[in-house]
Amino acid sequence: MCLGIPGQIVDIRSGSRLARVDVAGVLRDIDVAALTGSLRRGDYILVHSGFALERMSATEARDAMAAFGISPVDRGAAAEPAPGGS
């Protein structure tokens, strides 16, 4: 069994298959190459082991975060990396 955690895209790296994603309040570089179509800042994705598995609606993401006891973090326009790395 695998555990996927919802994340929200905060930045998309131009010319790369990586996106900066807020996962439970921590910014991580996530490989989004498996997802089709265009991605936008604010989109929700399901993340497992550094890879995006699928897109999620905001409602699905919030419901999943609530089930895990995770509070959504509003990073606004000024998203910064967590201290100590990705």
Secondary structure, 3 states (H helix, E strand, C coil): CCCCEEEEEEEECCCCCEEEEEECCEEEEEECCCCCCCCCCCCEEEEECCEEEEEECHHHHHHHHHHHCCCCCCCCCCCCCCCCCC
